[in-house]
Amino acid sequence: MTRRLALAASVAAVALCSMGTAARAAVLYDQTDHPGANNADSSAPNFAPSNDFGGGDFDRTADDFTVPPGHTWSLDGIDVSGAYSGSPPGIVNVYVYPDVSGKPGSELFSQTGIAASGGPNYVVPLAGFPSLGAGTYWVTVQQDAESGYWSWTTRSVQSGGPARWFGEAMNCPSFSWSPRTECWPGTNPDQIFRLRGSDTILNNISLGKPKLNKKRGTAVLPVTVPGPGDLSVSGPGVGAHVATGARAATAVTGPGVVKVKVKAKGKLKRRLNATGSAKLKVTVTFTPTGGSASSRHAKLKLKKR
């Protein structure tokens, strides 16, 4: 195929910090370290084509990123660096996919015909992006052009899975999302990119049904947390610790269920020992890492006999 003949290009390596001066939102994910050499020569090592030539003849390169537990991301931009075999037209397409068994699944989001600045090191604005919950996703930035190559700058270290390539057969099965280094010669496993947007840190918790230990006069209260953070338990006459043994407040790794052991102390403990029961008002507070606190309240009746 003539489009994949070697197209030697004299392209100076451009540092990613010069990818444009457009205003940026918060950086959510940054994979711009350890860049390889920029090149748009299909016979050179670490060539990484990502181009839409129209008519069904298209190549895509994708790399993965992970939204951490307890967070929801909404992207409004992506920055990439690359090299072009001619004058870049500045029009790109962006696709995002969920991870399915270590490779991109069906398209979750697509925006085509985007006017990007700074080519071939593109600052790409995004609009109408859906919220992404915790998990692994893949992103493609693709040059929209009928001629010439845009080659996405590669990265010499790997985060998550290796970058994958989807296109007509080279050294890989056609349209199969194969590891890029198996399709094109080279050893750099990843791509250079940075994601921008808004990050919502979840702090919602829920309290489950307590399980009473009538022999000891205690209860175990299940608390579901959305991610990592600090969990504390308080209330008049309340003594509590999580299953790990940490007292009053403890760091939790989340997400998941934390078992909090609740007991009476002081006057309520004496009442429990004297009458066999005591009512407690419990406040459970969760402060997610980097976020704001939220609390839930529960009324427990401890029994001892």
C-alpha positions in Angstrom: 0.0 0.0 0.0 1.5 3.3 -1.1 0.3 5.1 2.0 2.7 2.9 4.1 5.8 3.5 2.0 8.6 5.1 3.9 8.0 8.8 4.0 11.2 10.3 5.4 10.6 13.5 7.2 13.0 16.0 8.8 11.1 16.8 12.0 12.7 18.4 15.0 11.9 16.8 18.3 9.6 19.3 20.1 9.4 19.1 23.9 5.8 18.5 25.2 5.9 21.7 27.3 5.7 23.6 24.0 2.5 22.0 22.9 0.5 25.2 23.0 -0.6 28.0 25.2 -4.3 27.4 25.2 -5.9 27.7 28.7 -6.0 24.3 30.4 -8.4 22.9 33.0 -7.1 20.6 35.7 -4.7 17.9 34.6 -6.3 14.6 35.4 -3.8 12.3 33.9 -0.2 13.0 32.7 1.7 10.5 30.6 4.2 12.9 29.1 7.5 11.6 30.7 10.1 9.5 28.9 9.1 10.6 25.3 10.7 8.8 22.4 12.0 10.6 19.3 9.3 12.2 17.1 9.3 10.7 13.6 6.9 10.3 10.7 9.1 7.8 8.8 7.2 4.5 8.5 10.6 2.6 8.2 12.0 4.2 11.4 11.7 2.5 14.8 8.7 3.4 16.9 6.6 4.8 14.1 3.1 5.1 15.5 0.6 6.0 12.8 -2.9 7.2 13.8 -4.7 8.5 10.7 -8.1 8.5 9.1 -7.6 8.4 5.3 -11.3 8.1 4.6 -13.2 5.4 2.7 -12.7 2.8 5.5 -8.9 2.8 5.1 -8.0 4.1 8.6 -5.4 3.4 11.2 -5.8 4.1 14.9 -3.4 4.0 17.8 -4.8 3.8 21.3 -3.3 3.9 24.8 -4.9 3.3 28.2 -5.5 5.3 31.4 -7.2 4.6 34.7 -9.8 6.6 36.7 -9.0 5.9 40.3 -11.6 4.5 42.8 -13.8 7.1 44.3 -13.4 9.6 41.4 -15.5 10.6 38.4 -13.8 12.3 35.4 -15.2 14.5 32.7 -12.6 15.4 30.0 -12.6 18.7 28.2 -9.2 18.3 26.4 -6.3 16.1 25.5 -2.7 17.1 24.6 -0.5 14.9 22.5 2.8 15.3 20.7 3.7 13.9 17.3 5.3 14.3 13.9 3.8 14.9 10.5 5.2 14.0 7.0 3.9 17.3 5.6 2.0 20.4 6.8 -0.6 19.4 9.4 -4.1 20.4 8.6 -5.0 20.7 12.3 -8.1 18.5 12.2 -8.3 15.5 14.4 -10.7 12.8 15.7 -10.8 11.6 19.3 -12.3 8.2 20.4 -12.6 6.8 23.9 -13.3 3.1 24.7 -13.8 1.0 27.8 -11.2 -1.6 28.6 -12.3 -5.2 27.6 -9.8 -7.9 28.5 -6.8 -5.6 28.2 -7.7 -3.9 24.9 -10.2 -1.3 23.6 -13.9 -2.3 23.5 -16.7 -0.6 21.6 -16.5 3.2 21.3 -17.8 5.0 24.4 -17.2 8.5 23.0 -16.3 10.0 19.7 -15.7 13.5 18.4 -14.6 14.0 14.9 -13.4 17.0 12.8 -12.0 18.8 15.8 -10.0 22.0 15.0 -6.9 21.5 17.2 -4.0 23.9 17.7 -0.3 23.5 17.9 0.1 20.7 15.4 1.8 18.4 15.1 1.8 18.6 18.9 -1.9 19.0 19.3 -3.9 20.8 22.0 -7.4 19.2 21.4 -10.6 20.6 22.9 -13.4 18.2 23.7 -17.1 18.8 24.1 -20.0 16.7 25.4 -17.8 14.2 27.1 -19.6 11.7 29.3 -18.6 11.1 33.0 -16.2 8.3 33.5 -16.4 6.3 36.7 -13.5 4.4 38.2 -11.9 1.9 35.8 -9.6 1.6 32.8 -10.2 3.2 29.5 -8.4 3.7 26.1 -8.1 6.9 24.1 -7.3 7.5 20.4 -6.2 10.8 18.8 -6.3 10.4 15.1 -5.2 12.8 12.3 -8.1 13.4 9.9 -6.3 13.7 6.5 -6.4 12.2 3.1 -2.6 12.3 2.6 0.5 12.2 4.7 1.1 10.6 8.1 0.7 11.9 11.6 2.8 9.7 13.9 1.9 9.9 17.6 5.1 10.3 19.8 5.9 7.1 21.7 7.0 6.6 25.3 9.8 4.4 26.4 8.2 3.2 29.6 4.8 1.5 30.1 1.9 2.4 32.3 -1.0 0.0 32.3 -1.2 -2.0 29.1 0.9 -1.4 26.0 -0.4 0.9 23.3 -2.4 -0.9 20.6 -2.9 -0.4 16.9 -6.0 -1.0 14.7 -5.7 -1.0 11.0 -5.0 -2.9 7.8 -2.6 -5.8 8.2 1.1 -5.0 8.5 2.7 -7.5 10.8 -0.6 -8.0 12.7 -4.1 -9.3 11.9 -6.2 -6.7 10.2 -8.3 -4.5 12.5 -7.6 -6.5 15.7 -6.2 -4.0 18.3 -2.8 -5.7 18.4 0.1 -4.4 20.5 1.6 -1.6 18.4 5.2 -2.8 18.8 4.1 -6.1 17.2 2.7 -4.2 14.2 5.4 -1.6 13.7 9.1 -2.0 14.6 10.3 -0.5 17.8 10.5 -1.0 21.6 8.7 2.0 23.1 5.5 0.5 24.5 3.3 3.6 25.2 2.2 6.9 23.8 2.6 10.5 25.0 -0.6 12.2 26.2 -2.1 14.4 28.9 -5.8 14.5 29.9 -7.6 17.7 31.1 -11.0 18.2 32.7 -12.9 18.0 35.9 -12.6 15.5 38.7 -15.4 14.8 41.1 -14.3 13.0 44.3 -17.1 10.9 45.7 -17.9 11.0 49.4 -21.2 9.2 49.5 -21.3 6.4 52.1 -24.1 4.0 53.1 -24.7 2.1 56.4 -25.7 -1.5 56.4 -27.7 -3.5 58.9 -25.8 -3.9 62.2 -25.0 -7.3 63.5 -25.4 -7.6 67.3 -23.1 -9.6 69.5 -25.3 -10.1 72.6 -22.7 -12.0 74.5 -20.3 -9.0 74.4 -22.9 -6.2 74.1 -21.4 -4.9 70.9 -22.4 -4.5 67.2 -20.7 -4.6 63.9 -21.9 -1.8 61.5 -21.1 -2.3 57.8 -20.1 1.0 56.1 -19.8 1.1 52.3 -17.2 3.7 51.1 -16.6 4.8 47.4 -12.8 5.0 47.6 -9.8 5.7 49.8 -10.0 8.2 52.6 -10.5 8.5 56.4 -13.4 7.0 58.3 -14.3 8.2 61.8 -17.1 7.2 64.2 -18.4 9.3 67.0 -21.4 9.9 69.3 -22.3 10.3 73.0 -21.2 7.2 74.9 -19.9 5.6 71.7 -16.7 3.6 71.4 -15.8 2.2 68.0 -13.0 0.8 65.9 -12.8 -0.9 62.5 -12.0 -4.5 62.1 -8.3 -3.8 61.7 -8.2 -2.6 65.3 -7.6 1.1 64.6 -9.4 3.3 67.0 -11.8 6.3 66.4 -10.5 7.2 62.9 -8.6 5.2 60.4 -7.4 5.4 56.8 -9.4 3.1 54.5 -8.2 2.0 51.0 -11.7 1.6 49.5 -13.9 1.1 47.7 -15.8 -1.5 49.6 -17.3 -2.4 52.9 -15.6 -1.4 56.1 -16.8 -3.2 59.3 -17.0 -0.9 62.3 -17.3 -2.5 65.7 -19.4 -0.3 68.0 -19.6 -0.5 71.8 -20.9 1.5 74.6 -18.7 3.4 77.1 -19.2 5.5 80.2 -22.8 5.9 81.5 -24.2 3.9 78.5 -21.9 1.0 79.2 -23.0 0.9 82.8 -26.6 1.1 81.7 -26.0 -1.8 79.3 -24.4 -3.9 82.0 -27.2 -3.1 84.5 -30.3 -3.4 82.2 -29.1 -5.6 79.3 -29.7 -2.9 76.7 -28.5 0.6 75.7 -29.5 3.0 72.8 -26.7 4.7 71.0 -26.7 7.6 68.4 -23.8 7.0 66.0 -22.3 9.4 63.5 -20.1 7.9 60.8 -18.0 10.5 58.9 -16.0 9.7 55.7 -13.5 12.1 54.2 -12.2 11.0 50.8 -8.6 11.6 49.9 -8.5 15.1 48.5 -12.2 15.7 49.0 -14.8 16.9 51.5 -16.4 15.0 54.3 -19.8 13.5 54.5 -21.6 11.9 57.4 -24.4 9.4 58.1 -26.2 8.8 61.3 -27.6 5.7 62.8 -29.5 4.6 66.0 -28.3 1.4 67.5 -29.7 -0.6 70.4 -27.0 -2.8 71.9 -28.1 -5.8 73.9 -26.2 -7.9 76.4 -27.2 -11.1 78.1 
